[in-house]
């Protein structure tokens, strides 16, 4: 074995050991899933994808809101906590960082899809209006 090969294998060994230690330390810092987390995530994702649900983002506080008119369910998403409110109950559920981050991505993607649909609708109305304005101006040139 030459010295370069031995040096490479030694470096790779210490890199593997370092990665295993890092992964072990990160898993211990991650809080355990609560018993209600999976149900809370399912409820939120279900309401996010329903067309009749209203989605709102507060740009200053960073809170996100879901309002389901039919079920009269209101959800507040804020700093890793989900609050589910109805006229009869209120639940506060803490989510792990990964689960909360994934839920925010689902929420933000749905808001972006709805924004794009609305923007396309607005732009189609503008084109129609511009053509009407042009026709009116052309008719007045007599």
Secondary structure by P-SEA (a helix, b strand, c coil): ccaaaaaaaaaaaaaaaaaaaaaaaaaaaccccccaaaaaaaaaaaaaacccbbbbbcccccbbbbbbccccbbbbbcccbbbbbcccbbbbbbbcaaaaaaaaaaaaaaaaaaaaaaaaaaaaaaaaaaaaaaaaaaaacc
